[in-house]
Amino acid sequence: MQHKMHRFYRIHEVSVLVGLSRATIYRLIKQGLFPPGVSLTGSRAVGWFEADLLQWVNSRLNNAQ
């Protein structure tokens, strides 16, 4: 999958953007219902592509209509 990356979001920013808690985000990732983050440093730092997050938000909006 090719990403048109504008920037990475860290978990706190992701939580604010989508309005979900950190625990809920990770639970949805485990269930395959939220885009997984990518390793930024090879260890604990994780980030999310802006485009993936916006696509997820838009899909939620479309399903709500």
Secondary structure, 3 states (H helix, E strand, C coil): CCCCCCCEECHHHHHHHHCCCHHHHHHHHHCCCCCCCEECCCCCCEEEEHHHHHHHHHHHHHHHC
